Amino acid sequence: MKIEYVTAVVKEGGVKVDQLFFHDPDGYMVEICNCQNLPVLPLSSCPITNKLPKGNRNEE
């Protein structure tokens, strides 16, 4: 079975992620990556959460 695919390597901030993209039979693009290399950051470190109106934040 011949499947056309594209590969990419993304390096940012000392983190490297390898990616592979292809289209499934329905035409949807599928990405496979070693995303476990990406750091998990708490939402509180996201700058956009500080810009939301107070009622839209998950604050208790």
ABEGO torsion letter per residue (X at the ends): XBBBBBBBBBBBGGBBBBBBBBBBAAGBBBBBBBAAABBBBBAAABAAAAABBAAABBBX
